Amino acid sequence: GRVNFANGDMVGHTGVMEAAILAVETVDSCVGRLIDEVIGLEGIAVVTADHGNSDEMFTIDAQGRRKPKTAHTLNPVPFVIVDSGYSGEYEMASLEKRGLSNVAATLLNLLGYEKVKDYDPSLITFK
């Protein structure tokens, strides 16, 4: 299945720091509970994002004042694999450029399939 925790994104657009902090704390708690369940079921979870938002809630203007930032950010986002059955059979690939376009091939590999020819490379390589 797939779960989209959009809290940090939606609340980040408001520019309200306290709301963004609460949203991110809530997502952190929910992701932790979900990962615990996946591990209990001996499954695999992948946690990633396609952009940031609540990670950068303000900019500094020319006068040194904080200005709310409500747009998506271009900061790097995490890509985390939680694999309860991992025994060293794969590792992170040494790719010069990594991004969202690599995720589909990676998910196929984790499911035991080869990537589709036209896909960008997987983020993992098997040993």
SULJONOR-V38163 format. One record per helix or strand of 3 or more residues. SS is the DSSP state (alpha for helix, beta for strand). FROM is the first residue (numbers start at 1). TO is the last residue. If there is no record, write none. Layout:
ss=SS from=FROM to=TO
ss=SS from=FROM to=TO
//
This chain:
ss=alpha from=7 to=12
ss=alpha from=17 to=40
ss=beta from=44 to=48
ss=beta from=58 to=60
ss=beta from=66 to=68
ss=beta from=79 to=83
ss=beta from=90 to=92
ss=alpha from=100 to=110
ss=beta from=124 to=126
//
